[in-house]
Amino acid sequence: GKRVVSVVNYSGASGISQNNAFYNAAIDVLTYGIGGGNYRPFCAAQDIVTHEFTHGFTAHHSGLVYENQPGALNESISDVFGYFVEAEYQNGGDWTEGEDIRINGGASRSFENPPTYGDPDNVNHPYFVPYTSNPNMFTNDFGGVHSNSGIPNKVLYLVIQGDEHYDIIVEPFEDNIVQSRIVAGNIWFAWNSYYLDKEDDFEIGREKMLQACFDLYPNHLDYYQTISNAWASTGIGNPI
């Protein structure tokens, strides 16, 4: 129910790239760069627009702080709802984020294979960014919020699509991907709205997602197992 301002075709200011989109939590403003070079305007990608709106929703619900693992959860949730909306309106969508604004192909991130774009798919992967007591924009991306988002992004891919990851088999919620996506959407929305707190890390986030799953689907212990195994395959918790 919040009112927000969207600024499109932002041409940049000193020190701020026009090849970007961002949310200002202090004043609830969403800004989309005009692009240039190999980039279209950033408002041209439905998943990017949804990503920024979701930052606004998160700010007023779970309030996940934008640093270290809570910030990576924050970033991932925005990617996730970008996927959901794109899937709804673009014939099932795809497993990449931000591909529509790139003229020569590519994307910002991949759900299916996060390392494609330099993000980890497991806490033991070389791309994983460890905790820092000095999170900042310029030297460590606030503790790897964009990079480490690859881990919960991979969890989403696994619970919807199903796959074997780091020798752990993860069954999808449902064999029908549309139904699987609906289950995931319900769980992720409840998780962000009612369960997560602002300083939750991956371990706590996993526990709270399992609780959200059980509360929503108490007669589907297979969904519970899917979530548990998906997180375990990224190095968080144990498979069941």
C-alpha positions in Angstrom: 0.0 0.0 0.0 3.0 2.4 0.0 3.2 5.1 -2.5 6.5 5.2 -4.4 8.1 7.4 -7.0 9.7 5.9 -10.1 12.4 7.8 -12.0 13.0 6.4 -15.5 15.7 7.2 -18.0 17.9 8.6 -15.3 21.0 10.1 -17.0 23.4 9.9 -14.1 25.2 12.2 -11.8 28.8 12.5 -10.7 30.0 9.1 -9.5 26.7 7.4 -10.3 26.4 5.2 -13.4 23.4 5.5 -15.7 23.8 1.7 -16.4 22.1 0.7 -13.2 18.8 0.7 -11.3 18.5 1.2 -7.6 16.0 1.8 -4.7 16.4 4.6 -2.2 14.9 3.3 1.0 15.0 6.7 2.8 12.5 8.3 0.4 10.9 5.3 -1.4 12.2 6.2 -4.9 12.9 3.7 -7.6 15.4 4.9 -10.2 16.2 3.3 -13.6 19.2 4.4 -15.6 18.8 5.5 -19.2 21.4 3.0 -20.3 23.9 3.5 -23.1 26.6 1.6 -24.9 25.5 -2.1 -24.7 22.6 -1.3 -22.4 19.0 -0.4 -23.1 17.1 1.7 -20.5 16.9 -0.3 -17.3 13.1 0.2 -17.1 12.9 -2.0 -20.3 13.4 -5.2 -18.2 10.4 -6.5 -16.4 12.5 -8.5 -13.9 14.6 -5.4 -13.1 11.5 -3.2 -12.5 10.1 -5.9 -10.2 13.4 -6.4 -8.5 13.5 -2.7 -7.4 9.8 -2.7 -6.3 10.5 -5.8 -4.2 13.3 -3.9 -2.5 10.6 -1.4 -1.4 8.4 -4.2 -0.2 11.2 -5.9 1.7 12.2 -2.6 3.4 8.7 -2.3 4.9 8.3 -5.9 5.8 11.2 -8.1 6.8 13.5 -5.1 6.7 16.6 -7.2 5.9 19.7 -5.0 6.4 21.7 -4.4 3.2 24.9 -6.0 4.2 26.5 -9.5 4.5 24.1 -12.5 4.4 21.0 -10.5 5.3 21.7 -8.2 2.4 22.3 -11.2 0.1 18.9 -12.6 1.1 17.4 -9.1 0.4 19.0 -9.1 -3.1 17.9 -12.6 -3.8 14.3 -12.0 -2.8 14.2 -9.1 -5.3 15.7 -11.4 -8.0 13.2 -14.1 -7.1 10.1 -11.9 -7.5 11.6 -10.5 -10.8 11.6 -14.1 -11.9 8.0 -14.7 -10.8 6.6 -11.7 -12.5 8.5 -12.3 -15.7 7.4 -15.9 -15.7 3.8 -14.8 -15.4 3.8 -12.3 -18.2 6.6 -13.5 -20.5 5.6 -17.1 -21.3 7.3 -18.7 -18.4 10.2 -16.4 -18.2 13.8 -17.6 -17.9 16.4 -18.4 -15.3 18.4 -15.2 -15.7 18.1 -11.7 -14.3 18.4 -8.5 -16.4 18.9 -10.1 -19.8 16.4 -7.9 -21.6 18.4 -4.7 -21.1 21.6 -6.1 -22.6 21.9 -5.5 -26.4 24.6 -8.1 -27.0 23.3 -10.8 -24.7 24.3 -11.8 -21.2 22.6 -11.1 -17.9 23.3 -9.9 -14.3 22.8 -13.2 -12.6 21.8 -16.8 -13.2 19.5 -18.9 -11.0 20.4 -22.1 -12.7 24.2 -21.6 -12.6 25.2 -18.6 -10.5 29.0 -19.0 -11.2 28.3 -18.1 -14.8 28.2 -14.5 -13.7 30.7 -14.7 -10.8 28.3 -15.7 -8.0 28.7 -18.7 -5.7 26.2 -21.6 -5.7 27.6 -23.0 -2.4 29.2 -21.5 0.7 32.4 -23.4 -0.1 32.6 -22.1 -3.7 35.6 -19.8 -4.4 33.2 -16.9 -5.3 31.6 -16.9 -1.8 32.2 -13.6 0.0 32.9 -14.1 3.7 31.5 -11.9 6.5 33.0 -8.5 6.8 32.8 -6.2 9.8 33.2 -3.2 7.4 30.6 -3.6 4.7 30.7 -0.8 2.2 29.7 -0.1 -1.5 33.2 0.5 -2.8 35.5 -2.3 -1.6 33.3 -5.3 -0.9 29.7 -4.7 -2.2 28.4 -4.4 1.4 29.8 -7.8 2.2 28.9 -9.5 -1.1 25.2 -8.8 -1.2 25.0 -9.2 -5.0 27.4 -12.1 -5.3 26.2 -14.2 -2.3 22.6 -13.8 -3.5 23.5 -16.6 -5.9 23.1 -19.1 -3.0 19.4 -18.4 -2.2 18.8 -17.9 -6.0 20.1 -21.4 -6.6 17.7 -22.7 -3.9 14.8 -21.2 -5.8 15.8 -22.8 -9.0 16.2 -26.2 -7.3 12.8 -26.2 -5.5 11.0 -25.2 -8.7 13.0 -27.1 -11.4 14.6 -29.9 -9.4 18.1 -31.1 -10.1 21.2 -32.8 -8.6 23.5 -30.3 -7.0 26.8 -31.1 -5.2 25.7 -34.8 -5.1 22.3 -34.0 -3.4 19.2 -34.8 -5.4 16.5 -32.1 -5.0 13.0 -33.0 -6.2 10.8 -30.1 -7.4 7.8 -29.1 -5.5 5.6 -30.4 -8.3 6.3 -32.0 -11.7 4.3 -29.3 -13.4 6.6 -26.2 -13.3 3.6 -23.8 -13.2 2.3 -25.5 -10.0 5.8 -25.7 -8.6 6.2 -22.0 -9.2 2.9 -21.2 -7.4 4.0 -23.2 -4.3 7.4 -21.4 -4.3 5.7 -18.0 -4.7 3.4 -18.6 -1.8 6.3 -19.7 0.4 8.7 -16.9 -0.6 6.0 -14.2 -0.1 5.1 -15.5 3.4 8.8 -15.9 4.3 9.6 -12.3 3.5 6.3 -10.9 4.8 5.9 -12.6 8.2 9.0 -14.7 9.1 12.3 -13.1 8.3 13.9 -10.4 10.5 16.3 -7.7 9.5 19.5 -9.5 10.6 18.8 -13.1 9.6 21.6 -14.9 7.9 21.4 -18.0 5.6 21.2 -20.5 8.5 18.3 -18.7 10.1 16.7 -17.9 6.8 16.7 -21.6 6.0 15.0 -22.5 9.3 12.4 -19.8 8.8 11.7 -20.9 5.2 11.1 -24.4 6.5 8.7 -23.1 9.1 6.8 -21.0 6.5 6.6 -24.1 4.3 5.2 -26.3 7.2 2.7 -23.6 8.2 1.4 -23.2 4.7 1.5 -26.8 3.6 1.4 -29.0 6.7 0.3 -32.0 4.7 3.2 -31.7 2.2 6.3 -33.0 4.0 7.7 -33.6 0.5 7.8 -29.8 0.1 9.6 -29.5 3.4 12.2 -32.1 2.2 12.7 -30.3 -1.1 13.5 -27.0 0.7 15.8 -28.8 3.2 17.7 -30.6 0.5 18.0 -27.5 -1.7 19.6 -25.5 1.1 21.8 -28.4 2.0 23.1 -28.6 -1.5 24.4 -25.0 -1.1 26.2 -25.9 2.1 23.5 -24.7 4.5 22.0 -27.4 6.8 21.7 -31.1 6.2 19.7 -33.1 3.6 16.8 -35.2 4.8 
